[in-house]
Amino acid sequence: MNPLPPSAASVLTRRQVLHRAALVGLGAGVSGALSPVSLRAANAAGRKLRVAVMALGRGMAHIRALLALPDVEIAYLAEVDPVRLAAGLKLVGETQPAPCKGVVDFRTCLEDKTLDALFIAATNFWHTPAALLAMQAGKHVYVEKPGSHNPYEAELIVAATRKYGKVVQMGNQRRTWMREAIAALHAGAVGEVRFARSFYYASRGSIATPSRPASPDLNLDLWQGPVADEPGRELSKFVHYNWHWLWHWGNGELGNNGVHTLDILRWGLRVNYPRRITYNGGRYWHRDPQETPDTGTAVFDYGHCGMEWVQSSCVPRMAEKPTAECIFYGDNGTFAITGGTTTGWTVYDPKGVKVSEGKGPNAGDPAHFGNFLEAIRGNATLNSPIAEGQISAMLCHLGNIAYRTNVTVQCDPDTGRMINHPAGEKLWKRPYRKGWEPVL
């Protein structure tokens, strides 16, 4: 096993220095010119970090982002599907001079004392259990959204971060991409903001036929990991993607895509937990095993303001599809943010006339990943620390509980805990396979 190269041996090229400066600027919340502190951090030689990537669906994007960043060595790839593992190793081998080891069980990576961080791109139900094992092994963690499968795990992963003192970033990249837009909103672009909306429109097909076939050699037992068996369900039909739409494994579209923009709405409104949550809709477009809604609206009432997420997963509604991803309604007009790696925003007056617009940097995944790595080095502040990310994830969990129990969930705005909802409490935590329950 290769030892960690000493920091003195890490030499930055001019391109790497400029790239790191941009990442530090994002981490410090800098817009425009970099501060002297950021420049000093950018010009300091960066310690090379050795990392592992777990699961190579979304994890392939992790690999590409990490290969684009300086002073990072992908030491391990962990994947239960041998076809995916081979593809990942090929991609790393084509770019990275240092060798990369492929393993089936990610816990093998955690035994390496020189490994700095684990990037978790696995299924939602693995996020918190894997993150806890990584922190307990002394590793920092980058975990994809939603970061937890249920409210119990949302609280647990935050508690673990505090106990083990590790840097843990959630993969809600808009926290990096939309910094300038939210800064403009908070500067008073439309005055006091009273309500906000976001949208997710797509054209998903039936899950009766697997959209992403798994290799017959896939280690299904390890893929399922902490999740208890569900009798009568042919699990292989839902690997690698359609597990999202079954409550036993997934969180539906709210936890899959809603978490991204709800996080931005909450950020823009400067709120945490609401006092009431509803999520109404249904499964309208296909007759198949899917359990989670394909159409719906989740509404969050904060008393002094509110927000909603509008979903049409199977019909893109082209006649009305909004150009904005997030819209804020204020006393003095409307503030609309367009999504994607290049973020833009438009300000409208109360009559709907455009009065100004702006554009953020072309950030992409490397900026959010780089912010995490610079935070490990001590050069930046996390743009999306897990404690902040899990407030947004909790909104999704509470929304799903509202849908599944067919009630308006009353919530303690200080803690995020439900008030007088026995049926909902039964969904607060999931059953785990023996020996797999995550513990502090």
MIMARVEX-443856 format. One line per field, with one value per residue (C-alpha): y, x, z; residue in one letter; residue number from 1. Coordinates in Angstrom, 1 decimal. Each point is the difference from the previous one (the first is absolute). Example, Ala and Ser with C-alpha at 12.3 -4.5 7.8 and 13.67 -1.06 7.14 Angstrom:
residues 2
north = (-4.5 | 3.4) $
east = (12.3 | 1.4) $
up = (7.8 | -0.7) $
rest = (A | S) $
nr = (1 | 2) $
***
This chain:
residues 440
north = (0.0 | 3.3 | 2.4 | 3.5 | 2.4 | 2.7 | 3.4 | 1.5 | -2.1 | 1.5 | 2.8 | 2.1 | 1.1 | 3.6 | -1.5 | -2.0 | 3.1 | 2.0 | -3.0 | -0.3 | 3.7 | -0.3 | -2.9 | 1.8 | 3.1 | -2.1 | -1.5 | 3.4 | 1.4 | 2.4 | 1.6 | 1.7 | 0.8 | -2.4 | 1.1 | 0.1 | -3.0 | -2.0 | 0.9 | -1.1 | -3.3 | -0.5 | 0.6 | -2.4 | -3.5 | -2.3 | -3.3 | -2.8 | -1.8 | -3.7 | -0.8 | -2.9 | 0.1 | -2.3 | -1.1 | 0.8 | 1.2 | 3.6 | -0.9 | 0.3 | 3.7 | 0.0 | -1.5 | 2.6 | 2.8 | -1.3 | -0.6 | 3.7 | 1.2 | 0.4 | -1.9 | -2.8 | -3.7 | -2.5 | -2.9 | -2.3 | -0.6 | -2.1 | -1.5 | -3.2 | -0.2 | -1.2 | 1.6 | 3.4 | -0.6 | -0.8 | 3.2 | 2.1 | -1.5 | 0.6 | 3.7 | 0.5 | -1.9 | 2.2 | 3.2 | -0.7 | -1.2 | -1.4 | -3.5 | -0.4 | -3.1 | -1.4 | -1.7 | -1.5 | 0.9 | 3.7 | -1.0 | -1.2 | 3.6 | 1.1 | -2.3 | 2.2 | 2.4 | 2.3 | 0.5 | 3.5 | -0.1 | -2.1 | 1.3 | -1.8 | -0.2 | -3.1 | -0.5 | 2.2 | -2.8 | -0.3 | 3.7 | 0.2 | -3.5 | 0.4 | 3.5 | -1.2 | -2.8 | 2.4 | 2.5 | -2.7 | -1.0 | 3.5 | 1.1 | 3.2 | -0.5 | 1.4 | -1.5 | 0.4 | 1.4 | -0.7 | -1.3 | -2.0 | -2.4 | 1.1 | 2.6 | -2.3 | -0.1 | 3.7 | 0.7 | -2.9 | 1.2 | 3.5 | -1.3 | -2.2 | 2.9 | 1.9 | -3.1 | -0.9 | 3.5 | -0.7 | 2.2 | -1.2 | 1.6 | -0.8 | -0.2 | 2.7 | 1.9 | 3.0 | 1.2 | 0.7 | 0.9 | 2.5 | 1.9 | 3.2 | -0.2 | -0.5 | 2.9 | 2.2 | -1.1 | 0.6 | 3.4 | 1.0 | -0.4 | -0.5 | 1.2 | -2.2 | -3.5 | -1.6 | -3.1 | -2.3 | -2.7 | -2.6 | -2.6 | -3.4 | -1.1 | -3.1 | -2.9 | -3.1 | -3.3 | -3.0 | -2.0 | -3.3 | -0.3 | 0.8 | 3.2 | -0.9 | -3.7 | -1.4 | -2.5 | -3.6 | -0.1 | 2.9 | -0.7 | 0.6 | -0.8 | 2.8 | 2.3 | -0.2 | 0.2 | 1.4 | -0.4 | -2.9 | -2.4 | 0.7 | -3.4 | -0.4 | 2.8 | -0.9 | 2.5 | -0.5 | 1.7 | 3.3 | 0.2 | 2.4 | 2.8 | -0.9 | -0.7 | 3.8 | -0.6 | -2.7 | 1.2 | -3.0 | 1.3 | 3.5 | 3.5 | 0.6 | 3.1 | 2.3 | -1.5 | -0.6 | 3.4 | 2.1 | 0.2 | 2.1 | 2.9 | -0.1 | 0.6 | 3.1 | 1.2 | -0.4 | 1.7 | 2.9 | 0.4 | -0.3 | -2.7 | -3.4 | -2.2 | 0.9 | -0.3 | -1.9 | -2.3 | -1.5 | -2.1 | -0.9 | -1.8 | -3.6 | -2.6 | 0.9 | -0.7 | -3.7 | -3.2 | -1.7 | -0.8 | 3.6 | 1.1 | 3.6 | 2.8 | 1.1 | 3.2 | 2.2 | 3.2 | 0.3 | 3.1 | 1.3 | 2.6 | 2.1 | 2.4 | 3.2 | -1.5 | -3.2 | -2.1 | -2.8 | -2.6 | -0.9 | -3.5 | -1.6 | -2.8 | -1.8 | 2.9 | 3.0 | 2.4 | 1.6 | 2.5 | 1.6 | -1.1 | 2.8 | 1.3 | 0.7 | -2.8 | 2.1 | 3.0 | 2.4 | 2.4 | 3.2 | 3.3 | 1.7 | -2.6 | -3.5 | -1.6 | -2.9 | -2.3 | -2.2 | -3.3 | -2.0 | 0.4 | 3.5 | 1.9 | 3.1 | 2.1 | 2.5 | 2.7 | 1.1 | 2.9 | -0.6 | 0.3 | -2.7 | 2.3 | -1.0 | 2.5 | -1.7 | -3.3 | -1.7 | -3.0 | -2.2 | -1.8 | -3.2 | -2.2 | -3.6 | -2.9 | 0.7 | 3.3 | -1.8 | -2.9 | 2.4 | 2.0 | -3.2 | -0.9 | 3.6 | -0.2 | -3.2 | 1.9 | 2.8 | 2.6 | 0.4 | -0.3 | -2.6 | 1.3 | -2.8 | -1.5 | -3.1 | 1.7 | 2.6 | -2.6 | -2.2 | 2.7 | 0.0 | -3.8 | 0.0 | 2.1 | -2.8 | -2.7 | 1.9 | 0.6 | -3.7 | -0.7 | 2.4 | -1.7 | -3.5 | 0.7 | 2.3 | 2.8 | 3.5 | -0.5 | 2.4 | 0.7 | 1.6 | 2.8 | -0.1 | -3.8 | -1.3 | -2.6 | -0.9 | 1.0 | -2.6 | -2.3 | -3.7 | -1.3 | 2.2 | -1.1 | -3.5 | 1.3 | 2.0 | -2.9 | -3.1 | -3.6 | -1.1 | -3.4 | -1.6 | 1.3 | 3.0 | 2.6 | 3.2 | 1.0 | 2.9) $
east = (0.0 | 1.5 | 0.7 | -1.4 | 2.5 | 1.4 | -1.5 | 3.4 | 0.0 | -3.3 | 0.8 | -2.7 | 0.0 | -1.3 | -3.2 | -0.5 | 0.7 | -2.7 | -2.4 | 0.5 | -0.4 | -3.5 | -0.9 | 1.1 | -1.9 | -3.2 | 0.6 | 0.5 | -3.1 | 2.1 | -1.6 | 2.3 | 3.5 | 1.6 | 0.9 | 3.6 | -0.7 | -1.3 | 3.0 | 2.4 | -1.8 | 0.0 | 3.7 | 0.8 | 1.1 | -3.0 | 0.2 | -0.7 | -3.2 | -0.6 | -3.7 | -2.3 | -3.3 | -2.8 | -2.5 | 0.6 | -3.4 | 0.1 | 3.5 | 1.3 | -0.7 | 1.9 | 3.0 | -0.1 | -0.2 | 2.8 | 2.3 | -0.5 | 1.2 | 3.7 | 1.6 | -2.5 | 0.7 | -2.9 | 1.5 | -3.1 | -3.2 | -2.6 | -2.9 | -2.1 | -0.6 | 3.2 | -1.0 | -0.2 | 3.2 | 1.9 | -1.3 | 1.0 | 3.5 | 0.4 | -0.9 | 2.4 | 2.8 | -0.3 | 0.7 | 1.6 | 3.7 | -0.4 | -1.5 | -3.6 | -1.3 | -3.5 | -1.9 | -3.5 | -0.5 | 0.7 | 1.0 | 3.3 | 0.9 | -0.7 | 2.8 | 2.6 | 1.4 | 1.3 | -3.5 | -1.3 | -3.6 | -2.9 | -2.3 | -3.3 | -2.1 | -1.9 | -3.7 | -1.8 | -0.3 | 3.8 | 0.7 | -0.1 | 1.2 | 3.0 | 0.7 | 0.0 | 2.4 | 2.3 | 0.1 | 0.6 | 3.0 | 1.3 | -1.0 | -1.6 | -3.2 | -1.6 | -3.5 | -2.5 | -3.5 | -2.2 | 2.7 | -2.6 | -2.8 | -2.3 | -0.3 | 1.9 | 3.0 | -0.2 | 0.5 | 2.6 | 2.4 | 0.1 | 0.6 | 2.8 | 1.7 | 0.1 | 1.2 | 2.8 | 1.0 | 0.2 | -0.6 | -3.3 | -1.5 | -3.3 | -0.2 | -2.6 | 2.3 | -2.3 | 1.3 | 3.2 | -1.5 | -2.6 | 1.9 | 0.0 | -3.7 | -1.0 | 2.3 | -1.8 | -3.4 | 1.2 | 1.3 | -3.7 | -0.5 | -3.8 | -0.4 | -1.5 | -0.5 | -3.4 | -0.2 | 2.2 | -0.6 | 2.1 | -0.8 | 1.1 | -1.4 | 1.2 | -1.1 | 0.6 | -1.3 | -1.4 | 2.1 | -1.4 | 3.1 | 3.4 | 1.5 | 3.5 | 0.6 | 2.4 | 2.7 | -1.0 | 3.2 | -1.1 | 0.4 | -3.7 | 0.5 | 2.6 | -2.0 | -2.9 | 2.3 | -1.9 | -3.5 | -2.1 | -1.4 | -3.4 | -1.7 | -1.6 | 2.1 | 2.3 | 2.7 | 2.1 | -2.6 | 0.5 | 3.8 | 1.6 | -2.6 | -3.7 | 0.5 | -0.6 | -3.8 | -0.5 | -0.4 | 2.0 | 3.2 | -0.7 | -1.4 | -1.9 | 0.5 | -0.2 | 3.2 | 1.5 | -0.3 | -2.2 | 2.8 | 2.1 | -2.4 | -1.7 | 3.5 | 0.3 | -3.5 | 0.7 | 3.4 | -1.6 | -2.8 | 2.5 | -2.1 | 0.5 | -2.9 | -3.6 | -3.0 | -2.2 | 0.7 | -2.3 | 0.8 | -2.9 | 0.0 | 0.1 | 1.2 | -1.9 | 2.0 | 1.0 | -1.4 | 3.0 | 1.6 | 1.0 | -1.3 | 1.2 | -2.0 | 0.9 | -2.0 | -0.5 | 0.6 | 1.7 | -0.7 | 1.9 | -1.6 | 2.4 | -2.7 | 1.6 | 0.9 | -0.4 | 1.3 | -1.0 | 1.5 | -2.0 | 0.6 | -0.9 | 2.5 | -1.6 | -1.3 | 2.3 | -2.9 | 1.7 | -2.8 | 0.6 | 3.5 | 1.6 | 3.4 | 0.9 | 0.8 | -0.7 | -2.3 | -0.2 | -2.9 | 0.7 | -1.6 | 1.7 | -0.1 | 1.1 | 3.5 | 0.4 | 3.1 | 0.8 | 1.7 | 2.9 | 3.7 | -0.1 | -2.5 | -1.8 | -2.7 | -2.6 | -1.8 | -3.5 | -2.0 | -3.5 | -1.5 | 2.3 | 2.3 | 3.7 | 2.1 | 3.3 | 1.9 | 3.2 | 2.2 | 2.1 | 3.2 | 0.1 | 0.6 | -0.9 | 0.7 | 3.7 | -0.8 | -2.1 | 2.4 | 2.9 | -1.7 | -0.2 | 3.7 | 1.1 | -2.0 | 2.0 | 3.2 | -1.2 | -0.2 | -3.8 | -3.3 | -2.4 | -2.7 | -2.4 | 0.9 | -2.0 | -1.9 | -1.3 | -0.7 | -2.0 | -2.4 | -1.0 | 0.0 | -2.3 | -2.5 | -0.1 | -0.4 | -2.8 | -1.7 | 0.1 | -1.5 | -2.8 | -0.6 | 0.1 | -2.2 | -2.4 | 0.2 | 1.3 | 3.1 | 0.3 | 3.7 | 2.0 | 1.8 | 2.9 | 0.8 | -1.7 | -1.8 | -3.6 | -2.7 | -2.7 | 0.4 | 0.1 | -0.3 | 2.8 | 2.3 | -0.2 | 1.8 | 2.6 | 2.5 | 0.3 | 0.7 | 3.6 | 1.5 | 1.6 | 3.5 | -0.4 | -1.9 | 2.0 | 1.2 | 2.1) $
up = (0.0 | -1.0 | 2.9 | 0.0 | -1.8 | 2.3 | -0.4 | -0.9 | -3.1 | -1.3 | -2.5 | -1.6 | -3.6 | -0.7 | -1.4 | 3.3 | 2.1 | -1.9 | 0.2 | 3.8 | 0.4 | -1.6 | 2.3 | 3.1 | -1.1 | -0.3 | 3.4 | 1.6 | -1.6 | -2.1 | -3.1 | -2.5 | 1.2 | 2.4 | 3.5 | 1.2 | 2.3 | -3.0 | -2.1 | 2.8 | 0.3 | -3.8 | -0.3 | 2.8 | -1.1 | 0.4 | 1.7 | -2.3 | 1.1 | -0.6 | -0.5 | -0.8 | -2.0 | 1.0 | -2.7 | -3.7 | -1.4 | 1.2 | 1.2 | -3.6 | 0.2 | 3.3 | -1.8 | -2.8 | 2.5 | 2.1 | -3.0 | -0.9 | 3.4 | 1.1 | 2.8 | 0.1 | -0.4 | -0.5 | 1.9 | 0.0 | -1.9 | 1.8 | -2.1 | 0.4 | -3.8 | -1.8 | -3.3 | 1.6 | 2.0 | -3.2 | -1.6 | 2.9 | 0.2 | -3.7 | 0.3 | 2.9 | -1.7 | -3.2 | 2.0 | 3.4 | 0.1 | 3.5 | 0.2 | 1.2 | 1.6 | -0.7 | 2.8 | 0.4 | 3.7 | 0.8 | 3.6 | -1.4 | -0.9 | 3.6 | 1.3 | -1.8 | 2.6 | -2.7 | -1.6 | 0.7 | -1.3 | -1.3 | -2.7 | 0.3 | -3.2 | 1.0 | 0.5 | 2.5 | 2.6 | 0.1 | 0.5 | 3.8 | 0.8 | -2.3 | 1.3 | 3.6 | -0.8 | -1.8 | 2.8 | 2.5 | -2.1 | 0.2 | -3.6 | -1.2 | -2.0 | -3.1 | -0.2 | -2.8 | 0.7 | 1.8 | 2.5 | 1.9 | -0.7 | 2.9 | 2.8 | 2.5 | -2.3 | -0.7 | 3.7 | 0.3 | -2.7 | 1.5 | 3.5 | -1.4 | -1.7 | 3.3 | 1.9 | -2.3 | -1.1 | -3.7 | -3.0 | -1.6 | -3.1 | -1.7 | -3.8 | -0.5 | -2.5 | -0.3 | 3.3 | -1.9 | -3.4 | 1.2 | 2.6 | -2.0 | -0.8 | 3.6 | 1.0 | -2.4 | 1.4 | 3.5 | -0.9 | -0.5 | -3.8 | 0.6 | 3.5 | 2.7 | -1.5 | 0.9 | -2.1 | -2.2 | -2.5 | -1.8 | -2.7 | -1.2 | -3.4 | -1.8 | -2.2 | 2.0 | -1.4 | 1.6 | 2.5 | -1.3 | -2.1 | 1.6 | -1.4 | 1.0 | 0.0 | 2.6 | -0.6 | 0.8 | 2.1 | 2.2 | 3.7 | 0.9 | 3.7 | 0.4 | -2.3 | 2.4 | 3.1 | 3.0 | -1.5 | 1.4 | -2.6 | -1.5 | -0.7 | -3.4 | -1.6 | -2.9 | 0.9 | -3.1 | -2.1 | 1.8 | 0.0 | -0.9 | -0.1 | 0.5 | 3.7 | 0.4 | -0.6 | 2.7 | 3.6 | 1.4 | -1.7 | -1.4 | 0.8 | -3.2 | -2.1 | 3.0 | 1.5 | -3.4 | -1.6 | 2.3 | 2.5 | -2.4 | -0.5 | 3.4 | 1.4 | -2.1 | 0.9 | 3.7 | -0.4 | -1.9 | 2.6 | 2.9 | 1.7 | 1.5 | 1.1 | -0.8 | 2.2 | -2.5 | -3.0 | -2.6 | -3.0 | -2.3 | -3.3 | -1.3 | -2.5 | -3.1 | -3.2 | 0.1 | 1.5 | 1.4 | 3.4 | 0.8 | 3.4 | 0.2 | -1.7 | -3.6 | 0.4 | 3.0 | 1.9 | 3.4 | 2.0 | 3.0 | 2.2 | 2.2 | 1.3 | -1.2 | -3.4 | -2.0 | -2.9 | -2.3 | -2.3 | -3.1 | -1.5 | -3.4 | -0.3 | -3.0 | -2.1 | -0.6 | -0.5 | -3.0 | -0.6 | 3.4 | 1.0 | 2.0 | -1.1 | 3.7 | 2.5 | 3.1 | 0.3 | 2.9 | 0.5 | 1.9 | 0.9 | -2.9 | -2.7 | -1.0 | 0.0 | -2.3 | 0.0 | -3.0 | 0.8 | -1.3 | 0.5 | -1.3 | 2.2 | -1.1 | 1.6 | -1.2 | 2.1 | -1.0 | 1.4 | 1.5 | -3.5 | -1.5 | -1.8 | 0.0 | 1.8 | 0.4 | -0.4 | 1.1 | -0.6 | 2.3 | -0.9 | -2.1 | 3.0 | -0.6 | 2.3 | 0.5 | 1.9 | 2.6 | 0.3 | 0.2 | 2.8 | 2.0 | -0.6 | 0.8 | 3.3 | 0.9 | -0.6 | 2.1 | -2.8 | -0.3 | 1.8 | -1.3 | -2.2 | 1.0 | 3.4 | 0.7 | 2.9 | -2.4 | -2.7 | 2.3 | 0.8 | -3.6 | -0.1 | 3.0 | -2.0 | -2.5 | 2.6 | 1.7 | -3.4 | -0.7 | 3.4 | -0.7 | -3.4 | 1.4 | 3.0 | -1.9 | 2.6 | 0.5 | 2.1 | 2.9 | 0.7 | 2.8 | -1.8 | 2.5 | -0.3 | -3.2 | 2.1 | -0.8 | 2.5 | 1.0 | -3.0 | 1.2 | -3.6 | -1.2 | 2.9 | -1.4 | -3.1 | 1.9 | 0.0 | -2.2 | 1.0 | -0.8 | -0.7 | 3.0 | 0.6 | -2.4 | 2.1 | 0.0 | 3.5 | 1.4) $
rest = (M | N | P | L | P | P | S | A | A | S | V | L | T | R | R | Q | V | L | H | R | A | A | L | V | G | L | G | A | G | V | S | G | A | L | S | P | V | S | L | R | A | A | N | A | A | G | R | K | L | R | V | A | V | M | A | L | G | R | G | M | A | H | I | R | A | L | L | A | L | P | D | V | E | I | A | Y | L | A | E | V | D | P | V | R | L | A | A | G | L | K | L | V | G | E | T | Q | P | A | P | C | K | G | V | V | D | F | R | T | C | L | E | D | K | T | L | D | A | L | F | I | A | A | T | N | F | W | H | T | P | A | A | L | L | A | M | Q | A | G | K | H | V | Y | V | E | K | P | G | S | H | N | P | Y | E | A | E | L | I | V | A | A | T | R | K | Y | G | K | V | V | Q | M | G | N | Q | R | R | T | W | M | R | E | A | I | A | A | L | H | A | G | A | V | G | E | V | R | F | A | R | S | F | Y | Y | A | S | R | G | S | I | A | T | P | S | R | P | A | S | P | D | L | N | L | D | L | W | Q | G | P | V | A | D | E | P | G | R | E | L | S | K | F | V | H | Y | N | W | H | W | L | W | H | W | G | N | G | E | L | G | N | N | G | V | H | T | L | D | I | L | R | W | G | L | R | V | N | Y | P | R | R | I | T | Y | N | G | G | R | Y | W | H | R | D | P | Q | E | T | P | D | T | G | T | A | V | F | D | Y | G | H | C | G | M | E | W | V | Q | S | S | C | V | P | R | M | A | E | K | P | T | A | E | C | I | F | Y | G | D | N | G | T | F | A | I | T | G | G | T | T | T | G | W | T | V | Y | D | P | K | G | V | K | V | S | E | G | K | G | P | N | A | G | D | P | A | H | F | G | N | F | L | E | A | I | R | G | N | A | T | L | N | S | P | I | A | E | G | Q | I | S | A | M | L | C | H | L | G | N | I | A | Y | R | T | N | V | T | V | Q | C | D | P | D | T | G | R | M | I | N | H | P | A | G | E | K | L | W | K | R | P | Y | R | K | G | W | E | P | V | L) $
nr = (1 | 2 | 3 | 4 | 5 | 6 | 7 | 8 | 9 | 10 | 11 | 12 | 13 | 14 | 15 | 16 | 17 | 18 | 19 | 20 | 21 | 22 | 23 | 24 | 25 | 26 | 27 | 28 | 29 | 30 | 31 | 32 | 33 | 34 | 35 | 36 | 37 | 38 | 39 | 40 | 41 | 42 | 43 | 44 | 45 | 46 | 47 | 48 | 49 | 50 | 51 | 52 | 53 | 54 | 55 | 56 | 57 | 58 | 59 | 60 | 61 | 62 | 63 | 64 | 65 | 66 | 67 | 68 | 69 | 70 | 71 | 72 | 73 | 74 | 75 | 76 | 77 | 78 | 79 | 80 | 81 | 82 | 83 | 84 | 85 | 86 | 87 | 88 | 89 | 90 | 91 | 92 | 93 | 94 | 95 | 96 | 97 | 98 | 99 | 100 | 101 | 102 | 103 | 104 | 105 | 106 | 107 | 108 | 109 | 110 | 111 | 112 | 113 | 114 | 115 | 116 | 117 | 118 | 119 | 120 | 121 | 122 | 123 | 124 | 125 | 126 | 127 | 128 | 129 | 130 | 131 | 132 | 133 | 134 | 135 | 136 | 137 | 138 | 139 | 140 | 141 | 142 | 143 | 144 | 145 | 146 | 147 | 148 | 149 | 150 | 151 | 152 | 153 | 154 | 155 | 156 | 157 | 158 | 159 | 160 | 161 | 162 | 163 | 164 | 165 | 166 | 167 | 168 | 169 | 170 | 171 | 172 | 173 | 174 | 175 | 176 | 177 | 178 | 179 | 180 | 181 | 182 | 183 | 184 | 185 | 186 | 187 | 188 | 189 | 190 | 191 | 192 | 193 | 194 | 195 | 196 | 197 | 198 | 199 | 200 | 201 | 202 | 203 | 204 | 205 | 206 | 207 | 208 | 209 | 210 | 211 | 212 | 213 | 214 | 215 | 216 | 217 | 218 | 219 | 220 | 221 | 222 | 223 | 224 | 225 | 226 | 227 | 228 | 229 | 230 | 231 | 232 | 233 | 234 | 235 | 236 | 237 | 238 | 239 | 240 | 241 | 242 | 243 | 244 | 245 | 246 | 247 | 248 | 249 | 250 | 251 | 252 | 253 | 254 | 255 | 256 | 257 | 258 | 259 | 260 | 261 | 262 | 263 | 264 | 265 | 266 | 267 | 268 | 269 | 270 | 271 | 272 | 273 | 274 | 275 | 276 | 277 | 278 | 279 | 280 | 281 | 282 | 283 | 284 | 285 | 286 | 287 | 288 | 289 | 290 | 291 | 292 | 293 | 294 | 295 | 296 | 297 | 298 | 299 | 300 | 301 | 302 | 303 | 304 | 305 | 306 | 307 | 308 | 309 | 310 | 311 | 312 | 313 | 314 | 315 | 316 | 317 | 318 | 319 | 320 | 321 | 322 | 323 | 324 | 325 | 326 | 327 | 328 | 329 | 330 | 331 | 332 | 333 | 334 | 335 | 336 | 337 | 338 | 339 | 340 | 341 | 342 | 343 | 344 | 345 | 346 | 347 | 348 | 349 | 350 | 351 | 352 | 353 | 354 | 355 | 356 | 357 | 358 | 359 | 360 | 361 | 362 | 363 | 364 | 365 | 366 | 367 | 368 | 369 | 370 | 371 | 372 | 373 | 374 | 375 | 376 | 377 | 378 | 379 | 380 | 381 | 382 | 383 | 384 | 385 | 386 | 387 | 388 | 389 | 390 | 391 | 392 | 393 | 394 | 395 | 396 | 397 | 398 | 399 | 400 | 401 | 402 | 403 | 404 | 405 | 406 | 407 | 408 | 409 | 410 | 411 | 412 | 413 | 414 | 415 | 416 | 417 | 418 | 419 | 420 | 421 | 422 | 423 | 424 | 425 | 426 | 427 | 428 | 429 | 430 | 431 | 432 | 433 | 434 | 435 | 436 | 437 | 438 | 439 | 440) $
***
